[in-house]
Amino acid sequence: MANSLTARRRGDNGFTLIELLIVIVILGVLAAIVVFSVRGIVDRGDKAACQANYESALTAAEAYYAKNGTDAATWGDLKPGFLHSDPSNTGKANIDVGGTPAAPTKGSSC
């Protein structure tokens, strides 16, 4: 009977459960590395898009000031002739462009 068990095992060419689990764990680790790498690429793309939107809005505001001699009060003031559309928000940050200019305080660098 012992000979029949060893003879059967020699002819068995399948994978053991441990081998399959090790492969699954390795694939999981590789998948996690890929997901986090892709997320970093997406974050850099969002940052570049935000910077481009900022520069576009700044250029439009400067052009508005050069033409009208005053700052634009709202995005709506910039749209006709200065911006083709509102700058898009990727959901990463909110920018408030409102406010009242004030005289610089003593000792400030602005």
Backbone as XML, in Angstrom:
<?xml version="1.0"?>
<chain id="A" units="angstrom">
  <residue number="1" name="MET">
    <atom name="N" x="0.819" y="-1.190" z="0.000"/>
    <atom name="CA" x="0.000" y="0.000" z="0.000"/>
    <atom name="C" x="0.869" y="1.263" z="0.000"/>
  </residue>
  <residue number="2" name="ALA">
    <atom name="N" x="1.980" y="1.238" z="0.729"/>
    <atom name="CA" x="2.874" y="2.386" z="0.746"/>
    <atom name="C" x="3.458" y="2.629" z="-0.629"/>
  </residue>
  <residue number="3" name="ASN">
    <atom name="N" x="3.732" y="1.564" z="-1.349"/>
    <atom name="CA" x="4.276" y="1.718" z="-2.690"/>
    <atom name="C" x="3.271" y="2.358" z="-3.637"/>
  </residue>
  <residue number="4" name="SER">
    <atom name="N" x="1.995" y="2.060" z="-3.457"/>
    <atom name="CA" x="0.984" y="2.648" z="-4.336"/>
    <atom name="C" x="0.839" y="4.152" z="-4.082"/>
  </residue>
  <residue number="5" name="LEU">
    <atom name="N" x="1.013" y="4.606" z="-2.843"/>
    <atom name="CA" x="0.925" y="6.039" z="-2.537"/>
    <atom name="C" x="2.115" y="6.799" z="-3.117"/>
  </residue>
  <residue number="6" name="THR">
    <atom name="N" x="3.312" y="6.263" z="-2.962"/>
    <atom name="CA" x="4.480" y="6.954" z="-3.501"/>
    <atom name="C" x="4.488" y="6.919" z="-5.015"/>
  </residue>
  <residue number="7" name="ALA">
    <atom name="N" x="4.004" y="5.869" z="-5.589"/>
    <atom name="CA" x="3.931" y="5.796" z="-7.044"/>
    <atom name="C" x="2.941" y="6.826" z="-7.570"/>
  </residue>
  <residue number="8" name="ARG">
    <atom name="N" x="1.874" y="7.018" z="-6.850"/>
    <atom name="CA" x="0.861" y="7.993" z="-7.255"/>
    <atom name="C" x="1.407" y="9.420" z="-7.161"/>
  </residue>
  <residue number="9" name="ARG">
    <atom name="N" x="2.185" y="9.702" z="-6.147"/>
    <atom name="CA" x="2.725" y="11.051" z="-5.970"/>
    <atom name="C" x="3.765" y="11.382" z="-7.036"/>
  </residue>
  <residue number="10" name="ARG">
    <atom name="N" x="4.520" y="10.418" z="-7.444"/>
    <atom name="CA" x="5.533" y="10.679" z="-8.468"/>
    <atom name="C" x="4.890" y="11.094" z="-9.785"/>
  </residue>
  <residue number="11" name="GLY">
    <atom name="N" x="3.752" y="10.581" z="-10.094"/>
    <atom name="CA" x="3.084" y="10.907" z="-11.349"/>
    <atom name="C" x="2.243" y="12.167" z="-11.266"/>
  </residue>
  <residue number="12" name="ASP">
    <atom name="N" x="2.092" y="12.741" z="-10.057"/>
    <atom name="CA" x="1.254" y="13.930" z="-9.867"/>
    <atom name="C" x="2.034" y="15.168" z="-10.312"/>
  </residue>
  <residue number="13" name="ASN">
    <atom name="N" x="1.554" y="15.849" z="-11.345"/>
    <atom name="CA" x="2.271" y="17.002" z="-11.889"/>
    <atom name="C" x="1.609" y="18.337" z="-11.547"/>
  </residue>
  <residue number="14" name="GLY">
    <atom name="N" x="0.632" y="18.390" z="-10.664"/>
    <atom name="CA" x="-0.061" y="19.631" z="-10.326"/>
    <atom name="C" x="0.711" y="20.470" z="-9.317"/>
  </residue>
  <residue number="15" name="PHE">
    <atom name="N" x="0.173" y="21.657" z="-9.015"/>
    <atom name="CA" x="0.777" y="22.553" z="-8.036"/>
    <atom name="C" x="0.158" y="22.304" z="-6.669"/>
  </residue>
  <residue number="16" name="THR">
    <atom name="N" x="0.929" y="22.534" z="-5.632"/>
    <atom name="CA" x="0.395" y="22.399" z="-4.280"/>
    <atom name="C" x="-0.334" y="23.686" z="-3.910"/>
  </residue>
  <residue number="17" name="LEU">
    <atom name="N" x="-1.116" y="23.606" z="-2.871"/>
    <atom name="CA" x="-1.860" y="24.770" z="-2.398"/>
    <atom name="C" x="-0.904" y="25.881" z="-1.960"/>
  </residue>
  <residue number="18" name="ILE">
    <atom name="N" x="0.176" y="25.528" z="-1.314"/>
    <atom name="CA" x="1.157" y="26.521" z="-0.868"/>
    <atom name="C" x="1.761" y="27.256" z="-2.059"/>
  </residue>
  <residue number="19" name="GLU">
    <atom name="N" x="2.104" y="26.542" z="-3.101"/>
    <atom name="CA" x="2.672" y="27.180" z="-4.289"/>
    <atom name="C" x="1.678" y="28.154" z="-4.913"/>
  </residue>
  <residue number="20" name="LEU">
    <atom name="N" x="0.422" y="27.762" z="-4.987"/>
    <atom name="CA" x="-0.604" y="28.651" z="-5.544"/>
    <atom name="C" x="-0.797" y="29.890" z="-4.673"/>
  </residue>
  <residue number="21" name="LEU">
    <atom name="N" x="-0.787" y="29.717" z="-3.355"/>
    <atom name="CA" x="-0.943" y="30.862" z="-2.452"/>
    <atom name="C" x="0.239" y="31.822" z="-2.575"/>
  </residue>
  <residue number="22" name="ILE">
    <atom name="N" x="1.434" y="31.300" z="-2.717"/>
    <atom name="CA" x="2.611" y="32.161" z="-2.877"/>
    <atom name="C" x="2.503" y="32.980" z="-4.162"/>
  </residue>
  <residue number="23" name="VAL">
    <atom name="N" x="2.065" y="32.354" z="-5.236"/>
    <atom name="CA" x="1.898" y="33.075" z="-6.503"/>
    <atom name="C" x="0.836" y="34.158" z="-6.367"/>
  </residue>
  <residue number="24" name="ILE">
    <atom name="N" x="-0.264" y="33.858" z="-5.686"/>
    <atom name="CA" x="-1.332" y="34.850" z="-5.497"/>
    <atom name="C" x="-0.826" y="36.031" z="-4.671"/>
  </residue>
  <residue number="25" name="VAL">
    <atom name="N" x="-0.060" y="35.768" z="-3.634"/>
    <atom name="CA" x="0.487" y="36.851" z="-2.805"/>
    <atom name="C" x="1.443" y="37.716" z="-3.624"/>
  </residue>
  <residue number="26" name="ILE">
    <atom name="N" x="2.295" y="37.098" z="-4.414"/>
    <atom name="CA" x="3.231" y="37.862" z="-5.249"/>
    <atom name="C" x="2.473" y="38.729" z="-6.247"/>
  </residue>
  <residue number="27" name="LEU">
    <atom name="N" x="1.442" y="38.178" z="-6.869"/>
    <atom name="CA" x="0.637" y="38.969" z="-7.810"/>
    <atom name="C" x="-0.064" y="40.123" z="-7.101"/>
  </residue>
  <residue number="28" name="GLY">
    <atom name="N" x="-0.533" y="39.903" z="-5.878"/>
    <atom name="CA" x="-1.169" y="40.973" z="-5.107"/>
    <atom name="C" x="-0.205" y="42.100" z="-4.790"/>
  </residue>
  <residue number="29" name="VAL">
    <atom name="N" x="1.013" y="41.754" z="-4.414"/>
    <atom name="CA" x="2.027" y="42.775" z="-4.118"/>
    <atom name="C" x="2.363" y="43.568" z="-5.377"/>
  </residue>
  <residue number="30" name="LEU">
    <atom name="N" x="2.537" y="42.878" z="-6.488"/>
    <atom name="CA" x="2.823" y="43.574" z="-7.749"/>
    <atom name="C" x="1.669" y="44.487" z="-8.158"/>
  </residue>
  <residue number="31" name="ALA">
    <atom name="N" x="0.435" y="44.024" z="-7.978"/>
    <atom name="CA" x="-0.728" y="44.854" z="-8.313"/>
    <atom name="C" x="-0.774" y="46.102" z="-7.437"/>
  </residue>
  <residue number="32" name="ALA">
    <atom name="N" x="-0.464" y="45.965" z="-6.155"/>
    <atom name="CA" x="-0.462" y="47.123" z="-5.258"/>
    <atom name="C" x="0.599" y="48.134" z="-5.678"/>
  </residue>
  <residue number="33" name="ILE">
    <atom name="N" x="1.760" y="47.656" z="-6.068"/>
    <atom name="CA" x="2.826" y="48.558" z="-6.516"/>
    <atom name="C" x="2.385" y="49.321" z="-7.761"/>
  </residue>
  <residue number="34" name="VAL">
    <atom name="N" x="1.757" y="48.636" z="-8.690"/>
    <atom name="CA" x="1.301" y="49.282" z="-9.926"/>
    <atom name="C" x="0.233" y="50.323" z="-9.622"/>
  </residue>
  <residue number="35" name="VAL">
    <atom name="N" x="-0.716" y="49.990" z="-8.747"/>
    <atom name="CA" x="-1.798" y="50.931" z="-8.424"/>
    <atom name="C" x="-1.232" y="52.205" z="-7.807"/>
  </residue>
  <residue number="36" name="PHE">
    <atom name="N" x="-0.305" y="52.082" z="-6.867"/>
    <atom name="CA" x="0.251" y="53.271" z="-6.230"/>
    <atom name="C" x="1.130" y="54.067" z="-7.188"/>
  </residue>
  <residue number="37" name="SER">
    <atom name="N" x="1.799" y="53.404" z="-8.100"/>
    <atom name="CA" x="2.599" y="54.118" z="-9.099"/>
    <atom name="C" x="1.708" y="54.925" z="-10.030"/>
  </residue>
  <residue number="38" name="VAL">
    <atom name="N" x="0.619" y="54.327" z="-10.467"/>
    <atom name="CA" x="-0.318" y="55.026" z="-11.355"/>
    <atom name="C" x="-0.950" y="56.200" z="-10.620"/>
  </residue>
  <residue number="39" name="ARG">
    <atom name="N" x="-1.267" y="56.030" z="-9.345"/>
    <atom name="CA" x="-1.864" y="57.122" z="-8.567"/>
    <atom name="C" x="-0.908" y="58.310" z="-8.494"/>
  </residue>
  <residue number="40" name="GLY">
    <atom name="N" x="0.384" y="58.049" z="-8.351"/>
    <atom name="CA" x="1.365" y="59.133" z="-8.332"/>
    <atom name="C" x="1.421" y="59.873" z="-9.652"/>
  </residue>
  <residue number="41" name="ILE">
    <atom name="N" x="1.297" y="59.139" z="-10.753"/>
    <atom name="CA" x="1.294" y="59.768" z="-12.076"/>
    <atom name="C" x="0.063" y="60.649" z="-12.232"/>
  </residue>
  <residue number="42" name="VAL">
    <atom name="N" x="-1.087" y="60.165" z="-11.776"/>
    <atom name="CA" x="-2.331" y="60.941" z="-11.864"/>
    <atom name="C" x="-2.224" y="62.206" z="-11.011"/>
  </residue>
  <residue number="43" name="ASP">
    <atom name="N" x="-1.651" y="62.092" z="-9.823"/>
    <atom name="CA" x="-1.485" y="63.270" z="-8.966"/>
    <atom name="C" x="-0.597" y="64.322" z="-9.622"/>
  </residue>
  <residue number="44" name="ARG">
    <atom name="N" x="0.476" y="63.888" z="-10.264"/>
    <atom name="CA" x="1.345" y="64.847" z="-10.957"/>
    <atom name="C" x="0.615" y="65.507" z="-12.121"/>
  </residue>
  <residue number="45" name="GLY">
    <atom name="N" x="-0.228" y="64.753" z="-12.806"/>
    <atom name="CA" x="-1.022" y="65.324" z="-13.897"/>
    <atom name="C" x="-2.019" y="66.348" z="-13.391"/>
  </residue>
  <residue number="46" name="ASP">
    <atom name="N" x="-2.669" y="66.039" z="-12.250"/>
    <atom name="CA" x="-3.609" y="66.990" z="-11.656"/>
    <atom name="C" x="-2.897" y="68.270" z="-11.234"/>
  </residue>
  <residue number="47" name="LYS">
    <atom name="N" x="-1.701" y="68.123" z="-10.688"/>
    <atom name="CA" x="-0.937" y="69.299" z="-10.262"/>
    <atom name="C" x="-0.557" y="70.157" z="-11.467"/>
  </residue>
  <residue number="48" name="ALA">
    <atom name="N" x="-0.154" y="69.520" z="-12.557"/>
    <atom name="CA" x="0.207" y="70.261" z="-13.770"/>
    <atom name="C" x="-1.012" y="70.972" z="-14.353"/>
  </residue>
  <residue number="49" name="ALA">
    <atom name="N" x="-2.183" y="70.312" z="-14.323"/>
    <atom name="CA" x="-3.407" y="70.940" z="-14.825"/>
    <atom name="C" x="-3.792" y="72.137" z="-13.960"/>
  </residue>
  <residue number="50" name="CYS">
    <atom name="N" x="-3.637" y="71.999" z="-12.662"/>
    <atom name="CA" x="-3.944" y="73.109" z="-11.750"/>
    <atom name="C" x="-3.011" y="74.288" z="-12.018"/>
  </residue>
  <residue number="51" name="GLN">
    <atom name="N" x="-1.739" y="74.007" z="-12.224"/>
    <atom name="CA" x="-0.774" y="75.072" z="-12.511"/>
    <atom name="C" x="-1.113" y="75.765" z="-13.828"/>
  </residue>
  <residue number="52" name="ALA">
    <atom name="N" x="-1.508" y="74.995" z="-14.838"/>
    <atom name="CA" x="-1.871" y="75.583" z="-16.130"/>
    <atom name="C" x="-3.114" y="76.453" z="-15.998"/>
  </residue>
  <residue number="53" name="ASN">
    <atom name="N" x="-4.102" y="76.001" z="-15.218"/>
    <atom name="CA" x="-5.303" y="76.803" z="-14.994"/>
    <atom name="C" x="-4.967" y="78.101" z="-14.265"/>
  </residue>
  <residue number="54" name="TYR">
    <atom name="N" x="-4.089" y="78.003" z="-13.278"/>
    <atom name="CA" x="-3.677" y="79.189" z="-12.531"/>
    <atom name="C" x="-3.007" y="80.204" z="-13.454"/>
  </residue>
  <residue number="55" name="GLU">
    <atom name="N" x="-2.086" y="79.723" z="-14.278"/>
    <atom name="CA" x="-1.377" y="80.627" z="-15.185"/>
    <atom name="C" x="-2.319" y="81.233" z="-16.216"/>
  </residue>
  <residue number="56" name="SER">
    <atom name="N" x="-3.300" y="80.464" z="-16.676"/>
    <atom name="CA" x="-4.284" y="80.978" z="-17.627"/>
    <atom name="C" x="-5.132" y="82.077" z="-16.989"/>
  </residue>
  <residue number="57" name="ALA">
    <atom name="N" x="-5.578" y="81.843" z="-15.764"/>
    <atom name="CA" x="-6.382" y="82.843" z="-15.064"/>
    <atom name="C" x="-5.556" y="84.092" z="-14.765"/>
  </residue>
  <residue number="58" name="LEU">
    <atom name="N" x="-4.305" y="83.906" z="-14.382"/>
    <atom name="CA" x="-3.438" y="85.045" z="-14.092"/>
    <atom name="C" x="-3.195" y="85.884" z="-15.342"/>
  </residue>
  <residue number="59" name="THR">
    <atom name="N" x="-2.951" y="85.229" z="-16.461"/>
    <atom name="CA" x="-2.740" y="85.944" z="-17.719"/>
    <atom name="C" x="-3.991" y="86.709" z="-18.123"/>
  </residue>
  <residue number="60" name="ALA">
    <atom name="N" x="-5.159" y="86.082" z="-17.952"/>
    <atom name="CA" x="-6.417" y="86.752" z="-18.287"/>
    <atom name="C" x="-6.642" y="87.962" z="-17.384"/>
  </residue>
  <residue number="61" name="ALA">
    <atom name="N" x="-6.333" y="87.823" z="-16.099"/>
    <atom name="CA" x="-6.507" y="88.945" z="-15.172"/>
    <atom name="C" x="-5.558" y="90.092" z="-15.522"/>
  </residue>
  <residue number="62" name="GLU">
    <atom name="N" x="-4.330" y="89.763" z="-15.904"/>
    <atom name="CA" x="-3.383" y="90.805" z="-16.297"/>
    <atom name="C" x="-3.822" y="91.503" z="-17.583"/>
  </residue>
  <residue number="63" name="ALA">
    <atom name="N" x="-4.350" y="90.743" z="-18.533"/>
    <atom name="CA" x="-4.838" y="91.340" z="-19.780"/>
    <atom name="C" x="-6.048" y="92.233" z="-19.507"/>
  </residue>
  <residue number="64" name="TYR">
    <atom name="N" x="-6.936" y="91.795" z="-18.616"/>
    <atom name="CA" x="-8.107" y="92.600" z="-18.256"/>
    <atom name="C" x="-7.650" y="93.919" z="-17.630"/>
  </residue>
  <residue number="65" name="TYR">
    <atom name="N" x="-6.677" y="93.841" z="-16.717"/>
    <atom name="CA" x="-6.179" y="95.045" z="-16.065"/>
    <atom name="C" x="-5.518" y="95.983" z="-17.076"/>
  </residue>
  <residue number="66" name="ALA">
    <atom name="N" x="-4.756" y="95.429" z="-18.010"/>
    <atom name="CA" x="-4.089" y="96.258" z="-19.016"/>
    <atom name="C" x="-5.104" y="96.974" z="-19.901"/>
  </residue>
  <residue number="67" name="LYS">
    <atom name="N" x="-6.207" y="96.316" z="-20.192"/>
    <atom name="CA" x="-7.206" y="96.917" z="-21.074"/>
    <atom name="C" x="-8.110" y="97.893" z="-20.336"/>
  </residue>
  <residue number="68" name="ASN">
    <atom name="N" x="-8.523" y="97.557" z="-19.110"/>
    <atom name="CA" x="-9.534" y="98.342" z="-18.400"/>
    <atom name="C" x="-8.975" y="99.226" z="-17.287"/>
  </residue>
  <residue number="69" name="GLY">
    <atom name="N" x="-7.739" y="99.019" z="-16.884"/>
    <atom name="CA" x="-7.152" y="99.838" z="-15.830"/>
    <atom name="C" x="-7.658" y="99.506" z="-14.443"/>
  </residue>
  <residue number="70" name="THR">
    <atom name="N" x="-8.374" y="98.420" z="-14.280"/>
    <atom name="CA" x="-8.886" y="97.990" z="-12.982"/>
    <atom name="C" x="-8.902" y="96.470" z="-12.939"/>
  </residue>
  <residue number="71" name="ASP">
    <atom name="N" x="-8.916" y="95.933" z="-11.747"/>
    <atom name="CA" x="-8.968" y="94.476" z="-11.604"/>
    <atom name="C" x="-10.370" y="93.962" z="-11.877"/>
  </residue>
  <residue number="72" name="ALA">
    <atom name="N" x="-10.463" y="92.736" z="-12.366"/>
    <atom name="CA" x="-11.756" y="92.089" z="-12.595"/>
    <atom name="C" x="-12.363" y="91.707" z="-11.249"/>
  </residue>
  <residue number="73" name="ALA">
    <atom name="N" x="-13.663" y="91.951" z="-11.100"/>
    <atom name="CA" x="-14.332" y="91.634" z="-9.842"/>
    <atom name="C" x="-14.743" y="90.166" z="-9.769"/>
  </residue>
  <residue number="74" name="THR">
    <atom name="N" x="-15.082" y="89.564" z="-10.911"/>
    <atom name="CA" x="-15.555" y="88.177" z="-10.929"/>
    <atom name="C" x="-14.963" y="87.448" z="-12.127"/>
  </residue>
  <residue number="75" name="TRP">
    <atom name="N" x="-15.147" y="86.111" z="-12.151"/>
    <atom name="CA" x="-14.743" y="85.326" z="-13.319"/>
    <atom name="C" x="-15.533" y="85.769" z="-14.538"/>
  </residue>
  <residue number="76" name="GLY">
    <atom name="N" x="-16.773" y="86.175" z="-14.325"/>
    <atom name="CA" x="-17.615" y="86.621" z="-15.432"/>
    <atom name="C" x="-17.039" y="87.822" z="-16.156"/>
  </residue>
  <residue number="77" name="ASP">
    <atom name="N" x="-16.324" y="88.672" z="-15.433"/>
    <atom name="CA" x="-15.679" y="89.820" z="-16.075"/>
    <atom name="C" x="-14.558" y="89.378" z="-17.017"/>
  </residue>
  <residue number="78" name="LEU">
    <atom name="N" x="-13.920" y="88.271" z="-16.697"/>
    <atom name="CA" x="-12.792" y="87.800" z="-17.501"/>
    <atom name="C" x="-13.219" y="86.977" z="-18.713"/>
  </residue>
  <residue number="79" name="LYS">
    <atom name="N" x="-14.414" y="86.390" z="-18.666"/>
    <atom name="CA" x="-14.802" y="85.463" z="-19.736"/>
    <atom name="C" x="-14.907" y="86.116" z="-21.109"/>
  </residue>
  <residue number="80" name="PRO">
    <atom name="N" x="-15.601" y="87.243" z="-21.264"/>
    <atom name="CA" x="-15.694" y="87.783" z="-22.625"/>
    <atom name="C" x="-14.366" y="88.403" z="-23.076"/>
  </residue>
  <residue number="81" name="GLY">
    <atom name="N" x="-13.673" y="87.719" z="-23.957"/>
    <atom name="CA" x="-12.450" y="88.250" z="-24.533"/>
    <atom name="C" x="-11.171" y="87.872" z="-23.822"/>
  </residue>
  <residue number="82" name="PHE">
    <atom name="N" x="-11.250" y="87.335" z="-22.612"/>
    <atom name="CA" x="-10.034" y="87.026" z="-21.861"/>
    <atom name="C" x="-9.911" y="85.543" z="-21.527"/>
  </residue>
  <residue number="83" name="LEU">
    <atom name="N" x="-11.009" y="84.905" z="-21.164"/>
    <atom name="CA" x="-11.018" y="83.463" z="-20.882"/>
    <atom name="C" x="-12.040" y="82.806" z="-21.790"/>
  </residue>
  <residue number="84" name="HIS">
    <atom name="N" x="-11.698" y="81.653" z="-22.332"/>
    <atom name="CA" x="-12.653" y="80.928" z="-23.170"/>
    <atom name="C" x="-13.688" y="80.204" z="-22.315"/>
  </residue>
  <residue number="85" name="SER">
    <atom name="N" x="-13.297" y="79.784" z="-21.118"/>
    <atom name="CA" x="-14.207" y="79.102" z="-20.195"/>
    <atom name="C" x="-13.667" y="79.274" z="-18.785"/>
  </residue>
  <residue number="86" name="ASP">
    <atom name="N" x="-14.495" y="78.930" z="-17.806"/>
    <atom name="CA" x="-14.031" y="78.974" z="-16.427"/>
    <atom name="C" x="-12.909" y="77.957" z="-16.250"/>
  </residue>
  <residue number="87" name="PRO">
    <atom name="N" x="-11.893" y="78.288" z="-15.488"/>
    <atom name="CA" x="-10.855" y="77.290" z="-15.213"/>
    <atom name="C" x="-11.471" y="76.089" z="-14.508"/>
  </residue>
  <residue number="88" name="SER">
    <atom name="N" x="-11.077" y="74.891" z="-14.922"/>
    <atom name="CA" x="-11.657" y="73.688" z="-14.328"/>
    <atom name="C" x="-11.014" y="73.409" z="-12.984"/>
  </residue>
  <residue number="89" name="ASN">
    <atom name="N" x="-11.790" y="72.797" z="-12.116"/>
    <atom name="CA" x="-11.313" y="72.416" z="-10.797"/>
    <atom name="C" x="-11.245" y="70.904" z="-10.756"/>
  </residue>
  <residue number="90" name="THR">
    <atom name="N" x="-10.069" y="70.353" z="-10.510"/>
    <atom name="CA" x="-9.910" y="68.902" z="-10.461"/>
    <atom name="C" x="-10.371" y="68.328" z="-9.134"/>
  </residue>
  <residue number="91" name="GLY">
    <atom name="N" x="-10.889" y="69.175" z="-8.256"/>
    <atom name="CA" x="-11.350" y="68.695" z="-6.962"/>
    <atom name="C" x="-10.261" y="68.676" z="-5.904"/>
  </residue>
  <residue number="92" name="LYS">
    <atom name="N" x="-9.088" y="69.140" z="-6.232"/>
    <atom name="CA" x="-7.972" y="69.096" z="-5.289"/>
    <atom name="C" x="-7.877" y="70.356" z="-4.428"/>
  </residue>
  <residue number="93" name="ALA">
    <atom name="N" x="-8.356" y="71.494" z="-4.941"/>
    <atom name="CA" x="-8.214" y="72.732" z="-4.187"/>
    <atom name="C" x="-9.284" y="73.718" z="-4.615"/>
  </residue>
  <residue number="94" name="ASN">
    <atom name="N" x="-9.653" y="74.569" z="-3.717"/>
    <atom name="CA" x="-10.570" y="75.659" z="-4.020"/>
    <atom name="C" x="-9.811" y="76.964" z="-3.870"/>
  </residue>
  <residue number="95" name="ILE">
    <atom name="N" x="-10.029" y="77.861" z="-4.806"/>
    <atom name="CA" x="-9.337" y="79.143" z="-4.785"/>
    <atom name="C" x="-10.380" y="80.239" z="-4.710"/>
  </residue>
  <residue number="96" name="ASP">
    <atom name="N" x="-10.254" y="81.110" z="-3.732"/>
    <atom name="CA" x="-11.152" y="82.244" z="-3.580"/>
    <atom name="C" x="-10.454" y="83.456" z="-4.171"/>
  </residue>
  <residue number="97" name="VAL">
    <atom name="N" x="-11.047" y="84.035" z="-5.219"/>
    <atom name="CA" x="-10.419" y="85.184" z="-5.860"/>
    <atom name="C" x="-11.030" y="86.494" z="-5.395"/>
  </residue>
  <residue number="98" name="GLY">
    <atom name="N" x="-11.960" y="86.445" z="-4.475"/>
    <atom name="CA" x="-12.575" y="87.658" z="-3.966"/>
    <atom name="C" x="-11.716" y="88.284" z="-2.882"/>
  </residue>
  <residue number="99" name="GLY">
    <atom name="N" x="-12.146" y="89.417" z="-2.411"/>
    <atom name="CA" x="-11.429" y="90.065" z="-1.327"/>
    <atom name="C" x="-11.232" y="91.534" z="-1.608"/>
  </residue>
  <residue number="100" name="THR">
    <atom name="N" x="-10.790" y="92.240" z="-0.604"/>
    <atom name="CA" x="-10.543" y="93.664" z="-0.718"/>
    <atom name="C" x="-9.054" y="93.919" z="-0.542"/>
  </residue>
  <residue number="101" name="PRO">
    <atom name="N" x="-8.431" y="94.608" z="-1.488"/>
    <atom name="CA" x="-7.007" y="94.899" z="-1.323"/>
    <atom name="C" x="-6.780" y="95.795" z="-0.110"/>
  </residue>
  <residue number="102" name="ALA">
    <atom name="N" x="-5.687" y="95.591" z="0.558"/>
    <atom name="CA" x="-5.357" y="96.390" z="1.732"/>
    <atom name="C" x="-3.930" y="96.899" z="1.599"/>
  </residue>
  <residue number="103" name="ALA">
    <atom name="N" x="-3.657" y="97.962" z="2.312"/>
    <atom name="CA" x="-2.295" y="98.494" z="2.323"/>
    <atom name="C" x="-1.392" y="97.494" z="3.035"/>
  </residue>
  <residue number="104" name="PRO">
    <atom name="N" x="-0.162" y="97.338" z="2.567"/>
    <atom name="CA" x="0.737" y="96.394" z="3.235"/>
    <atom name="C" x="1.015" y="96.827" z="4.665"/>
  </residue>
  <residue number="105" name="THR">
    <atom name="N" x="1.140" y="95.852" z="5.536"/>
    <atom name="CA" x="1.437" y="96.157" z="6.928"/>
    <atom name="C" x="2.924" y="96.426" z="7.087"/>
  </residue>
  <residue number="106" name="LYS">
    <atom name="N" x="3.265" y="97.143" z="8.132"/>
    <atom name="CA" x="4.653" y="97.511" z="8.367"/>
    <atom name="C" x="5.488" y="96.248" z="8.579"/>
  </residue>
  <residue number="107" name="GLY">
    <atom name="N" x="6.569" y="96.137" z="7.843"/>
    <atom name="CA" x="7.468" y="95.001" z="7.981"/>
    <atom name="C" x="7.132" y="93.830" z="7.075"/>
  </residue>
  <residue number="108" name="SER">
    <atom name="N" x="6.037" y="93.913" z="6.292"/>
    <atom name="CA" x="5.713" y="92.799" z="5.394"/>
    <atom name="C" x="6.555" y="92.895" z="4.132"/>
  </residue>
  <residue number="109" name="SER">
    <atom name="N" x="6.724" y="91.770" z="3.469"/>
    <atom name="CA" x="7.551" y="91.759" z="2.263"/>
    <atom name="C" x="6.747" y="92.060" z="1.009"/>
  </residue>
  <residue number="110" name="CYS">
    <atom name="N" x="5.452" y="92.209" z="1.109"/>
    <atom name="CA" x="4.609" y="92.476" z="-0.066"/>
    <atom name="C" x="4.488" y="93.952" z="-0.334"/>
  </residue>
</chain>
